[in-house]
């Protein structure tokens, strides 16, 4: 994986994808607290990726 802001954004995107999938699985099995924590992780990772994208464009 490349270094720098592009790598950081790609990593945050990947974490967001994985957290979203895991949250979906947790919801299917009624793991409510785990689902909530994973959704928070998804939101944080998307926020990081979005901020890095705006920084790279700006």
C-alpha distance matrix in Angstrom:
0.0 3.8 6.6 9.7 11.4 9.3 6.4 9.6 11.2 8.7 8.8 12.5 13.0 11.8 14.0 16.8 16.8 17.1 19.7 21.6 21.9 22.9 25.4 26.9 27.4 28.9 31.2 32.4 33.5 35.0 32.9 33.6 32.3 29.0 28.7 29.4 26.9 24.1 25.3 25.1 21.5 20.8 22.7 21.0 17.4 18.8 20.5 17.5 15.5 18.8 19.5 16.3 17.0 20.6 19.6 17.6 20.5 23.2
3.8 0.0 3.8 6.8 9.0 7.2 5.3 8.9 10.6 9.2 10.1 13.4 14.1 13.9 16.0 18.4 18.9 19.7 21.9 23.7 24.5 25.6 27.8 29.4 30.2 31.6 33.7 35.1 36.4 37.6 35.4 35.8 34.4 31.4 30.9 31.2 28.7 26.1 26.9 26.4 23.0 22.2 23.6 21.6 18.2 19.2 20.4 17.2 15.2 18.1 18.3 14.7 15.5 18.7 17.4 15.0 18.1 20.6
6.6 3.8 0.0 3.8 7.0 7.1 5.2 7.6 10.3 10.2 10.4 13.2 14.9 15.0 16.5 18.9 20.1 20.8 22.4 24.5 25.7 26.5 28.4 30.4 31.4 32.3 34.5 36.2 37.3 38.2 35.7 35.9 34.2 31.3 31.0 31.0 28.2 26.1 26.9 25.8 22.4 22.1 23.1 20.7 17.6 19.0 19.5 15.9 14.7 17.6 17.0 13.4 14.9 17.8 15.7 13.9 17.4 19.3
9.7 6.8 3.8 0.0 3.8 5.5 5.4 6.4 8.9 10.1 10.7 12.5 14.4 15.5 16.7 18.5 20.2 21.3 22.5 24.4 26.1 27.0 28.4 30.5 31.9 32.6 34.5 36.6 37.7 38.3 35.9 35.6 33.8 31.2 30.8 30.3 27.7 25.8 26.1 24.7 21.7 21.3 21.7 19.1 16.4 17.5 17.3 13.7 12.8 15.2 14.0 10.4 12.2 14.6 12.2 10.7 14.4 15.9
11.4 9.0 7.0 3.8 0.0 3.8 5.3 4.9 6.2 8.5 9.7 10.4 12.2 14.1 15.2 16.3 18.3 19.9 20.8 22.3 24.4 25.5 26.5 28.5 30.3 31.0 32.5 34.7 36.1 36.5 34.2 33.7 32.0 29.6 28.8 28.1 25.8 23.8 23.7 22.3 19.6 18.9 18.8 16.5 13.9 14.4 14.0 10.6 9.5 11.5 10.4 6.7 8.5 10.9 8.8 7.6 11.3 12.8
9.3 7.2 7.1 5.5 3.8 0.0 3.8 5.4 5.2 6.1 8.5 9.9 10.5 12.2 14.2 15.3 16.5 18.4 19.8 21.0 22.8 24.3 25.5 27.2 28.9 30.0 31.5 33.4 35.0 35.7 33.7 33.4 32.0 29.4 28.4 28.1 26.0 23.6 23.4 22.6 19.8 18.5 18.9 17.1 14.0 14.1 14.6 11.7 9.3 11.5 11.6 7.9 8.3 11.5 10.5 8.2 11.3 13.9
6.4 5.3 5.2 5.4 5.3 3.8 0.0 3.8 5.5 5.0 6.0 8.5 9.7 10.4 12.1 14.0 15.3 16.4 18.1 19.8 21.2 22.3 23.9 25.8 27.1 28.1 30.0 31.8 33.1 34.0 31.7 31.8 30.3 27.5 26.8 26.8 24.4 21.9 22.3 21.6 18.3 17.5 18.5 16.5 13.2 14.1 15.1 11.9 10.0 13.1 13.3 9.9 11.1 14.4 13.4 11.7 14.9 17.3
9.6 8.9 7.6 6.4 4.9 5.4 3.8 0.0 3.8 5.5 5.1 6.2 8.6 9.9 10.6 12.2 14.3 15.4 16.3 18.2 20.1 20.9 22.1 24.3 25.8 26.4 28.2 30.4 31.6 32.0 29.7 29.4 27.7 25.1 24.5 24.1 21.6 19.5 19.8 18.6 15.5 15.0 15.6 13.2 10.2 11.5 12.0 8.5 7.5 10.8 10.5 7.6 9.8 12.8 11.7 11.2 14.5 16.3
11.2 10.6 10.3 8.9 6.2 5.2 5.5 3.8 0.0 3.8 5.4 5.1 6.1 8.6 9.9 10.4 12.3 14.3 15.2 16.3 18.5 19.9 20.7 22.6 24.5 25.3 26.7 28.8 30.4 30.8 28.8 28.3 27.0 24.6 23.4 23.0 21.0 18.6 18.3 17.5 14.7 13.4 13.7 12.1 8.9 9.0 9.9 7.1 4.6 7.8 8.6 5.9 7.0 10.4 10.4 9.7 12.4 14.7
8.7 9.2 10.2 10.1 8.5 6.1 5.0 5.5 3.8 0.0 3.8 5.5 5.0 6.1 8.6 9.8 10.6 12.4 14.1 15.3 16.7 18.3 19.8 21.3 22.9 24.2 25.7 27.4 29.1 30.0 28.1 28.0 27.0 24.2 23.0 23.2 21.3 18.4 18.5 18.4 15.3 13.7 15.0 13.8 10.1 10.5 12.4 10.1 7.3 10.6 12.1 9.6 9.9 13.6 13.9 12.6 15.0 17.8
8.8 10.1 10.4 10.7 9.7 8.5 6.0 5.1 5.4 3.8 0.0 3.8 5.4 5.1 6.2 8.5 9.9 10.6 12.1 14.1 15.5 16.4 18.0 20.0 21.2 22.2 24.1 25.9 27.2 28.0 25.8 25.9 24.6 21.6 20.9 21.2 18.8 16.1 16.8 16.4 13.0 12.2 13.9 12.3 8.6 10.3 12.2 9.6 8.2 11.9 13.0 10.9 12.3 15.7 15.6 15.0 17.8 20.1
12.5 13.4 13.2 12.5 10.4 9.9 8.5 6.2 5.1 5.5 3.8 0.0 3.8 5.4 5.1 6.1 8.7 9.9 10.4 12.1 14.3 15.2 16.1 18.3 19.9 20.5 22.1 24.3 25.7 26.1 23.9 23.5 22.2 19.6 18.6 18.4 16.2 13.7 13.9 13.2 10.1 9.0 10.3 8.6 4.9 6.7 8.6 6.4 5.3 9.0 10.4 9.3 10.8 13.8 14.3 14.4 16.9 18.9
13.0 14.1 14.9 14.4 12.2 10.5 9.7 8.6 6.1 5.0 5.4 3.8 0.0 3.8 5.5 5.1 6.3 8.7 9.9 10.6 12.5 14.3 15.2 16.7 18.6 19.8 21.1 22.9 24.8 25.4 23.7 23.5 22.7 20.0 18.4 18.7 17.1 14.1 13.8 14.1 11.3 9.0 10.6 10.3 6.6 6.5 9.5 8.5 6.0 9.0 11.5 10.6 10.7 14.0 15.3 14.9 16.7 19.2
11.8 13.9 15.0 15.5 14.1 12.2 10.4 9.9 8.6 6.1 5.1 5.4 3.8 0.0 3.8 5.4 5.1 6.3 8.6 9.9 10.8 12.3 14.1 15.5 16.8 18.3 20.0 21.5 23.1 24.2 22.4 22.7 22.0 18.9 17.7 18.6 16.8 13.5 14.1 14.8 11.6 9.8 12.4 12.1 8.5 9.5 12.6 11.4 9.5 12.7 15.0 13.8 14.2 17.6 18.6 18.0 20.1 22.7
14.0 16.0 16.5 16.7 15.2 14.2 12.1 10.6 9.9 8.6 6.2 5.1 5.5 3.8 0.0 3.8 5.5 5.1 6.0 8.4 9.9 10.4 11.9 14.1 15.3 16.0 18.0 19.9 21.1 21.8 19.6 19.8 18.7 15.7 14.9 15.5 13.3 10.3 11.3 11.6 8.2 7.2 10.2 9.5 6.3 8.6 11.4 10.4 9.8 13.0 14.9 14.3 15.4 18.5 19.3 19.4 21.6 23.8
16.8 18.4 18.9 18.5 16.3 15.3 14.0 12.2 10.4 9.8 8.5 6.1 5.1 5.4 3.8 0.0 3.8 5.5 5.1 6.0 8.6 9.8 10.3 12.2 14.3 15.0 16.3 18.4 20.1 20.5 18.7 18.4 17.7 15.1 13.4 13.7 12.4 9.1 9.0 9.8 7.1 4.5 7.4 8.0 5.2 5.9 9.4 9.6 8.8 11.2 13.7 13.9 14.5 17.2 18.7 19.1 20.7 22.8
16.8 18.9 20.1 20.2 18.3 16.5 15.3 14.3 12.3 10.6 9.9 8.7 6.3 5.1 5.5 3.8 0.0 3.8 5.6 5.2 6.3 8.7 9.9 10.8 12.6 14.3 15.5 16.9 18.9 19.9 18.6 18.9 18.8 15.9 13.9 15.2 14.3 10.6 10.7 12.5 10.2 7.4 10.5 11.7 8.9 9.0 12.7 13.0 11.4 13.7 16.6 16.5 16.4 19.4 21.1 21.0 22.4 24.9
17.1 19.7 20.8 21.3 19.9 18.4 16.4 15.4 14.3 12.4 10.6 9.9 8.7 6.3 5.1 5.5 3.8 0.0 3.8 5.4 5.2 6.1 8.5 9.9 10.7 12.1 14.2 15.5 16.9 18.2 16.5 17.3 17.0 13.7 12.4 14.2 12.8 9.1 10.5 12.4 9.6 8.1 11.8 12.6 10.1 11.4 14.8 14.8 13.9 16.5 19.0 18.8 19.3 22.3 23.6 23.6 25.4 27.8
19.7 21.9 22.4 22.5 20.8 19.8 18.1 16.3 15.2 14.1 12.1 10.4 9.9 8.6 6.0 5.1 5.6 3.8 0.0 3.8 5.5 5.1 5.9 8.5 9.8 10.2 12.0 14.2 15.3 15.9 13.9 14.2 13.6 10.5 9.2 10.5 9.1 5.4 6.8 8.7 6.4 5.3 9.1 10.1 8.7 10.3 13.3 13.8 13.7 16.0 18.3 18.7 19.6 22.1 23.5 24.1 25.8 27.8
21.6 23.7 24.5 24.4 22.3 21.0 19.8 18.2 16.3 15.3 14.1 12.1 10.6 9.9 8.4 6.0 5.2 5.4 3.8 0.0 3.8 5.5 5.1 6.3 8.8 9.8 10.5 12.5 14.6 15.1 13.9 13.9 14.2 11.6 9.1 10.6 10.6 6.9 6.6 9.6 8.5 5.9 9.1 11.4 10.2 10.3 13.6 15.0 14.4 16.0 18.8 19.5 19.7 22.1 24.1 24.6 25.8 27.9
21.9 24.5 25.7 26.1 24.4 22.8 21.2 20.1 18.5 16.7 15.5 14.3 12.5 10.8 9.9 8.6 6.3 5.2 5.5 3.8 0.0 3.8 5.4 5.1 6.4 8.7 9.9 10.8 12.8 14.3 13.5 14.4 15.2 12.2 10.0 12.6 12.6 9.0 9.6 12.8 11.4 9.4 12.8 14.9 13.3 13.7 17.2 18.1 17.2 19.1 22.0 22.4 22.4 25.1 27.0 27.1 28.4 30.8
22.9 25.6 26.5 27.0 25.5 24.3 22.3 20.9 19.9 18.3 16.4 15.2 14.3 12.3 10.4 9.8 8.7 6.1 5.1 5.5 3.8 0.0 3.8 5.3 5.0 6.1 8.6 9.9 10.8 12.2 10.6 12.0 12.4 9.0 7.7 10.6 10.2 6.9 8.9 11.8 10.4 9.7 13.2 14.8 13.8 15.0 18.1 18.8 18.6 20.8 23.2 23.7 24.3 26.9 28.5 28.9 30.5 32.6
25.4 27.8 28.4 28.4 26.5 25.5 23.9 22.1 20.7 19.8 18.0 16.1 15.2 14.1 11.9 10.3 9.9 8.5 5.9 5.1 5.4 3.8 0.0 3.8 5.4 5.0 6.1 8.7 10.0 10.2 8.9 9.2 9.9 7.3 4.6 7.4 8.1 5.3 6.1 9.5 9.4 8.6 11.5 13.7 13.5 14.3 17.0 18.5 18.6 20.2 22.7 23.7 24.3 26.4 28.3 29.1 30.4 32.3
26.9 29.4 30.4 30.5 28.5 27.2 25.8 24.3 22.6 21.3 20.0 18.3 16.7 15.5 14.1 12.2 10.8 9.9 8.5 6.3 5.1 5.3 3.8 0.0 3.8 5.4 5.1 6.3 8.9 9.8 9.9 10.6 12.4 10.2 7.3 10.3 11.7 9.0 9.1 12.8 12.8 11.2 13.9 16.6 16.1 16.3 19.3 21.0 20.6 21.9 24.7 25.7 25.8 28.0 30.2 30.7 31.7 33.9
27.4 30.2 31.4 31.9 30.3 28.9 27.1 25.8 24.5 22.9 21.2 19.9 18.6 16.8 15.3 14.3 12.6 10.7 9.8 8.8 6.4 5.0 5.4 3.8 0.0 3.8 5.4 5.1 6.6 8.7 8.6 10.6 12.5 9.8 8.1 11.8 12.7 10.2 11.5 14.9 14.5 13.6 16.7 18.9 18.3 19.0 22.0 23.3 23.0 24.7 27.4 28.1 28.4 30.9 32.8 33.2 34.5 36.7
28.9 31.6 32.3 32.6 31.0 30.0 28.1 26.4 25.3 24.2 22.2 20.5 19.8 18.3 16.0 15.0 14.3 12.1 10.2 9.8 8.7 6.1 5.0 5.4 3.8 0.0 3.8 5.5 5.3 6.1 5.0 7.1 8.8 6.4 5.2 9.0 10.1 8.6 10.2 13.2 13.4 13.4 16.1 18.1 18.1 19.2 21.8 23.2 23.5 25.2 27.5 28.5 29.2 31.4 33.1 34.0 35.4 37.3
31.2 33.7 34.5 34.5 32.5 31.5 30.0 28.2 26.7 25.7 24.1 22.1 21.1 20.0 18.0 16.3 15.5 14.2 12.0 10.5 9.9 8.6 6.1 5.1 5.4 3.8 0.0 3.8 5.3 4.9 5.8 6.5 9.4 8.4 5.8 9.0 11.4 10.2 10.4 13.7 14.8 14.2 16.3 18.9 19.3 19.7 22.2 24.1 24.3 25.5 28.0 29.4 29.8 31.7 33.8 34.7 35.7 37.6
32.4 35.1 36.2 36.6 34.7 33.4 31.8 30.4 28.8 27.4 25.9 24.3 22.9 21.5 19.9 18.4 16.9 15.5 14.2 12.5 10.8 9.9 8.7 6.3 5.1 5.5 3.8 0.0 3.8 5.6 7.8 9.5 12.6 11.3 9.4 12.8 14.8 13.3 13.8 17.3 17.9 17.0 19.5 22.1 22.1 22.4 25.2 27.0 26.8 28.1 30.8 32.0 32.1 34.2 36.4 37.1 38.0 40.1
33.5 36.4 37.3 37.7 36.1 35.0 33.1 31.6 30.4 29.1 27.2 25.7 24.8 23.1 21.1 20.1 18.9 16.9 15.3 14.6 12.8 10.8 10.0 8.9 6.6 5.3 5.3 3.8 0.0 3.8 5.6 8.5 11.3 10.2 9.5 12.9 14.6 13.7 15.0 18.0 18.6 18.5 21.0 23.2 23.4 24.3 26.8 28.4 28.6 30.1 32.6 33.7 34.2 36.3 38.2 39.0 40.3 42.2
35.0 37.6 38.2 38.3 36.5 35.7 34.0 32.0 30.8 30.0 28.0 26.1 25.4 24.2 21.8 20.5 19.9 18.2 15.9 15.1 14.3 12.2 10.2 9.8 8.7 6.1 4.9 5.6 3.8 0.0 3.8 5.5 8.8 8.9 8.2 10.8 13.2 13.1 13.9 16.6 17.9 18.1 20.0 22.3 23.1 23.9 26.1 27.9 28.5 29.8 32.0 33.5 34.2 36.0 37.9 39.0 40.2 41.9
32.9 35.4 35.7 35.9 34.2 33.7 31.7 29.7 28.8 28.1 25.8 23.9 23.7 22.4 19.6 18.7 18.6 16.5 13.9 13.9 13.5 10.6 8.9 9.9 8.6 5.0 5.8 7.8 5.6 3.8 0.0 3.8 5.8 5.4 6.0 8.6 10.2 10.5 12.1 14.3 15.3 16.2 18.2 20.0 20.9 22.2 24.2 25.7 26.6 28.1 30.1 31.5 32.5 34.3 36.0 37.2 38.6 40.2
33.6 35.8 35.9 35.6 33.7 33.4 31.8 29.4 28.3 28.0 25.9 23.5 23.5 22.7 19.8 18.4 18.9 17.3 14.2 13.9 14.4 12.0 9.2 10.6 10.6 7.1 6.5 9.5 8.5 5.5 3.8 0.0 3.8 5.5 5.0 6.2 8.7 9.9 10.5 12.4 14.3 15.1 16.5 18.4 19.9 21.0 22.5 24.5 25.6 26.7 28.5 30.3 31.4 32.8 34.6 36.1 37.4 38.7
32.3 34.4 34.2 33.8 32.0 32.0 30.3 27.7 27.0 27.0 24.6 22.2 22.7 22.0 18.7 17.7 18.8 17.0 13.6 14.2 15.2 12.4 9.9 12.4 12.5 8.8 9.4 12.6 11.3 8.8 5.8 3.8 0.0 3.8 5.4 5.1 6.2 8.6 9.8 10.7 12.4 14.2 15.4 16.7 18.4 20.0 21.2 22.8 24.4 25.7 27.1 28.8 30.3 31.7 33.1 34.8 36.3 37.4
29.0 31.4 31.3 31.2 29.6 29.4 27.5 25.1 24.6 24.2 21.6 19.6 20.0 18.9 15.7 15.1 15.9 13.7 10.5 11.6 12.2 9.0 7.3 10.2 9.8 6.4 8.4 11.3 10.2 8.9 5.4 5.5 3.8 0.0 3.8 5.4 5.1 6.1 8.5 9.8 10.5 12.2 14.2 15.3 16.4 18.2 19.9 21.1 22.4 24.1 25.7 27.0 28.4 30.2 31.5 32.9 34.6 36.0
28.7 30.9 31.0 30.8 28.8 28.4 26.8 24.5 23.4 23.0 20.9 18.6 18.4 17.7 14.9 13.4 13.9 12.4 9.2 9.1 10.0 7.7 4.6 7.3 8.1 5.2 5.8 9.4 9.5 8.2 6.0 5.0 5.4 3.8 0.0 3.8 5.5 5.2 6.1 8.6 9.8 10.4 12.3 14.2 15.2 16.3 18.2 20.0 20.9 22.2 24.2 25.7 26.7 28.4 30.1 31.4 32.8 34.3
29.4 31.2 31.0 30.3 28.1 28.1 26.8 24.1 23.0 23.2 21.2 18.4 18.7 18.6 15.5 13.7 15.2 14.2 10.5 10.6 12.6 10.6 7.4 10.3 11.8 9.0 9.0 12.8 12.9 10.8 8.6 6.2 5.1 5.4 3.8 0.0 3.8 5.5 5.1 6.3 8.7 9.8 10.6 12.4 14.3 15.3 16.5 18.5 20.0 21.0 22.5 24.5 25.7 27.0 28.6 30.3 31.6 32.7
26.9 28.7 28.2 27.7 25.8 26.0 24.4 21.6 21.0 21.3 18.8 16.2 17.1 16.8 13.3 12.4 14.3 12.8 9.1 10.6 12.6 10.2 8.1 11.7 12.7 10.1 11.4 14.8 14.6 13.2 10.2 8.7 6.2 5.1 5.5 3.8 0.0 3.8 5.4 5.1 6.3 8.7 9.9 10.6 12.3 14.3 15.3 16.6 18.4 19.9 21.1 22.7 24.4 25.8 27.0 28.7 30.4 31.5
24.1 26.1 26.1 25.8 23.8 23.6 21.9 19.5 18.6 18.4 16.1 13.7 14.1 13.5 10.3 9.1 10.6 9.1 5.4 6.9 9.0 6.9 5.3 9.0 10.2 8.6 10.2 13.3 13.7 13.1 10.5 9.9 8.6 6.1 5.2 5.5 3.8 0.0 3.8 5.3 4.9 6.1 8.6 9.8 10.4 12.2 14.1 15.2 16.3 18.1 19.8 21.0 22.3 24.2 25.6 26.9 28.5 30.0
25.3 26.9 26.9 26.1 23.7 23.4 22.3 19.8 18.3 18.5 16.8 13.9 13.8 14.1 11.3 9.0 10.7 10.5 6.8 6.6 9.6 8.9 6.1 9.1 11.5 10.2 10.4 13.8 15.0 13.9 12.1 10.5 9.8 8.5 6.1 5.1 5.4 3.8 0.0 3.8 5.4 4.9 6.2 8.6 9.8 10.5 12.2 14.3 15.3 16.3 18.2 20.0 20.9 22.4 24.2 25.7 26.9 28.3
25.1 26.4 25.8 24.7 22.3 22.6 21.6 18.6 17.5 18.4 16.4 13.2 14.1 14.8 11.6 9.8 12.5 12.4 8.7 9.6 12.8 11.8 9.5 12.8 14.9 13.2 13.7 17.3 18.0 16.6 14.3 12.4 10.7 9.8 8.6 6.3 5.1 5.3 3.8 0.0 3.8 5.4 5.1 6.2 8.6 9.9 10.5 12.4 14.3 15.2 16.5 18.4 19.9 21.1 22.5 24.4 25.8 26.8
21.5 23.0 22.4 21.7 19.6 19.8 18.3 15.5 14.7 15.3 13.0 10.1 11.3 11.6 8.2 7.1 10.2 9.6 6.4 8.5 11.4 10.4 9.4 12.8 14.5 13.4 14.8 17.9 18.6 17.9 15.3 14.3 12.4 10.5 9.8 8.7 6.3 4.9 5.4 3.8 0.0 3.8 5.5 5.1 6.1 8.5 9.8 10.6 12.2 14.1 15.3 16.6 18.3 20.0 21.0 22.5 24.4 25.6
20.8 22.2 22.1 21.3 18.9 18.5 17.5 15.0 13.4 13.7 12.2 9.0 9.0 9.8 7.2 4.5 7.4 8.1 5.3 5.9 9.4 9.7 8.6 11.2 13.6 13.4 14.2 17.0 18.5 18.1 16.2 15.1 14.2 12.2 10.4 9.8 8.7 6.1 4.9 5.4 3.8 0.0 3.8 5.5 5.2 6.1 8.5 10.0 10.6 12.1 14.2 15.4 16.4 18.3 19.9 21.1 22.5 24.1
22.7 23.6 23.1 21.7 18.8 18.9 18.5 15.6 13.7 15.0 13.9 10.3 10.6 12.4 10.2 7.4 10.5 11.8 9.1 9.1 12.8 13.2 11.5 13.9 16.7 16.1 16.3 19.5 21.0 20.0 18.2 16.5 15.4 14.2 12.3 10.6 9.9 8.6 6.2 5.1 5.5 3.8 0.0 3.8 5.5 5.2 6.1 8.7 9.9 10.4 12.1 14.2 15.2 16.4 18.2 19.9 21.1 22.2
21.0 21.6 20.7 19.1 16.5 17.1 16.5 13.2 12.1 13.8 12.3 8.6 10.3 12.1 9.5 8.0 11.7 12.6 10.1 11.4 14.9 14.8 13.7 16.6 18.9 18.1 18.9 22.1 23.2 22.3 20.0 18.4 16.7 15.3 14.2 12.4 10.6 9.8 8.6 6.2 5.1 5.5 3.8 0.0 3.8 5.5 5.0 6.2 8.7 9.8 10.5 12.3 14.2 15.4 16.4 18.4 20.1 20.9
17.4 18.2 17.6 16.4 13.9 14.0 13.2 10.2 8.9 10.1 8.6 4.9 6.6 8.5 6.3 5.2 8.9 10.1 8.7 10.2 13.3 13.8 13.5 16.1 18.3 18.1 19.3 22.1 23.4 23.1 20.9 19.9 18.4 16.4 15.2 14.3 12.3 10.4 9.8 8.6 6.1 5.2 5.5 3.8 0.0 3.8 5.4 5.1 6.2 8.5 9.9 10.6 12.3 14.3 15.3 16.5 18.5 19.9
18.8 19.2 19.0 17.5 14.4 14.1 14.1 11.5 9.0 10.5 10.3 6.7 6.5 9.5 8.6 5.9 9.0 11.4 10.3 10.3 13.7 15.0 14.3 16.3 19.0 19.2 19.7 22.4 24.3 23.9 22.2 21.0 20.0 18.2 16.3 15.3 14.3 12.2 10.5 9.9 8.5 6.1 5.2 5.5 3.8 0.0 3.8 5.4 5.1 6.0 8.5 9.8 10.4 12.2 14.1 15.2 16.5 18.1
20.5 20.4 19.5 17.3 14.0 14.6 15.1 12.0 9.9 12.4 12.2 8.6 9.5 12.6 11.4 9.4 12.7 14.8 13.3 13.6 17.2 18.1 17.0 19.3 22.0 21.8 22.2 25.2 26.8 26.1 24.2 22.5 21.2 19.9 18.2 16.5 15.3 14.1 12.2 10.5 9.8 8.5 6.1 5.0 5.4 3.8 0.0 3.8 5.5 5.1 6.1 8.5 9.8 10.6 12.1 14.2 15.4 16.3
17.5 17.2 15.9 13.7 10.6 11.7 11.9 8.5 7.1 10.1 9.6 6.4 8.5 11.4 10.4 9.6 13.0 14.8 13.8 15.0 18.1 18.8 18.5 21.0 23.3 23.2 24.1 27.0 28.4 27.9 25.7 24.5 22.8 21.1 20.0 18.5 16.6 15.2 14.3 12.4 10.6 10.0 8.7 6.2 5.1 5.4 3.8 0.0 3.8 5.5 5.2 6.1 8.6 10.0 10.5 12.2 14.3 15.2
15.5 15.2 14.7 12.8 9.5 9.3 10.0 7.5 4.6 7.3 8.2 5.3 6.0 9.5 9.8 8.8 11.4 13.9 13.7 14.4 17.2 18.6 18.6 20.6 23.0 23.5 24.3 26.8 28.6 28.5 26.6 25.6 24.4 22.4 20.9 20.0 18.4 16.3 15.3 14.3 12.2 10.6 9.9 8.7 6.2 5.1 5.5 3.8 0.0 3.8 5.5 5.2 6.1 8.7 9.9 10.6 12.4 14.2
18.8 18.1 17.6 15.2 11.5 11.5 13.1 10.8 7.8 10.6 11.9 9.0 9.0 12.7 13.0 11.2 13.7 16.5 16.0 16.0 19.1 20.8 20.2 21.9 24.7 25.2 25.5 28.1 30.1 29.8 28.1 26.7 25.7 24.1 22.2 21.0 19.9 18.1 16.3 15.2 14.1 12.1 10.4 9.8 8.5 6.0 5.1 5.5 3.8 0.0 3.8 5.4 5.1 6.2 8.6 9.9 10.7 12.1
19.5 18.3 17.0 14.0 10.4 11.6 13.3 10.5 8.6 12.1 13.0 10.4 11.5 15.0 14.9 13.7 16.6 19.0 18.3 18.8 22.0 23.2 22.7 24.7 27.4 27.5 28.0 30.8 32.6 32.0 30.1 28.5 27.1 25.7 24.2 22.5 21.1 19.8 18.2 16.5 15.3 14.2 12.1 10.5 9.9 8.5 6.1 5.2 5.5 3.8 0.0 3.8 5.4 5.2 6.1 8.6 10.0 10.4
16.3 14.7 13.4 10.4 6.7 7.9 9.9 7.6 5.9 9.6 10.9 9.3 10.6 13.8 14.3 13.9 16.5 18.8 18.7 19.5 22.4 23.7 23.7 25.7 28.1 28.5 29.4 32.0 33.7 33.5 31.5 30.3 28.8 27.0 25.7 24.5 22.7 21.0 20.0 18.4 16.6 15.4 14.2 12.3 10.6 9.8 8.5 6.1 5.2 5.4 3.8 0.0 3.8 5.5 5.0 6.1 8.6 9.8
17.0 15.5 14.9 12.2 8.5 8.3 11.1 9.8 7.0 9.9 12.3 10.8 10.7 14.2 15.4 14.5 16.4 19.3 19.6 19.7 22.4 24.3 24.3 25.8 28.4 29.2 29.8 32.1 34.2 34.2 32.5 31.4 30.3 28.4 26.7 25.7 24.4 22.3 20.9 19.9 18.3 16.4 15.2 14.2 12.3 10.4 9.8 8.6 6.1 5.1 5.4 3.8 0.0 3.8 5.4 5.2 6.3 8.6
20.6 18.7 17.8 14.6 10.9 11.5 14.4 12.8 10.4 13.6 15.7 13.8 14.0 17.6 18.5 17.2 19.4 22.3 22.1 22.1 25.1 26.9 26.4 28.0 30.9 31.4 31.7 34.2 36.3 36.0 34.3 32.8 31.7 30.2 28.4 27.0 25.8 24.2 22.4 21.1 20.0 18.3 16.4 15.4 14.3 12.2 10.6 10.0 8.7 6.2 5.2 5.5 3.8 0.0 3.8 5.5 5.1 5.9
19.6 17.4 15.7 12.2 8.8 10.5 13.4 11.7 10.4 13.9 15.6 14.3 15.3 18.6 19.3 18.7 21.1 23.6 23.5 24.1 27.0 28.5 28.3 30.2 32.8 33.1 33.8 36.4 38.2 37.9 36.0 34.6 33.1 31.5 30.1 28.6 27.0 25.6 24.2 22.5 21.0 19.9 18.2 16.4 15.3 14.1 12.1 10.5 9.9 8.6 6.1 5.0 5.4 3.8 0.0 3.8 5.5 5.2
17.6 15.0 13.9 10.7 7.6 8.2 11.7 11.2 9.7 12.6 15.0 14.4 14.9 18.0 19.4 19.1 21.0 23.6 24.1 24.6 27.1 28.9 29.1 30.7 33.2 34.0 34.7 37.1 39.0 39.0 37.2 36.1 34.8 32.9 31.4 30.3 28.7 26.9 25.7 24.4 22.5 21.1 19.9 18.4 16.5 15.2 14.2 12.2 10.6 9.9 8.6 6.1 5.2 5.5 3.8 0.0 3.8 5.6
20.5 18.1 17.4 14.4 11.3 11.3 14.9 14.5 12.4 15.0 17.8 16.9 16.7 20.1 21.6 20.7 22.4 25.4 25.8 25.8 28.4 30.5 30.4 31.7 34.5 35.4 35.7 38.0 40.3 40.2 38.6 37.4 36.3 34.6 32.8 31.6 30.4 28.5 26.9 25.8 24.4 22.5 21.1 20.1 18.5 16.5 15.4 14.3 12.4 10.7 10.0 8.6 6.3 5.1 5.5 3.8 0.0 3.8
23.2 20.6 19.3 15.9 12.8 13.9 17.3 16.3 14.7 17.8 20.1 18.9 19.2 22.7 23.8 22.8 24.9 27.8 27.8 27.9 30.8 32.6 32.3 33.9 36.7 37.3 37.6 40.1 42.2 41.9 40.2 38.7 37.4 36.0 34.3 32.7 31.5 30.0 28.3 26.8 25.6 24.1 22.2 20.9 19.9 18.1 16.3 15.2 14.2 12.1 10.4 9.8 8.6 5.9 5.2 5.6 3.8 0.0
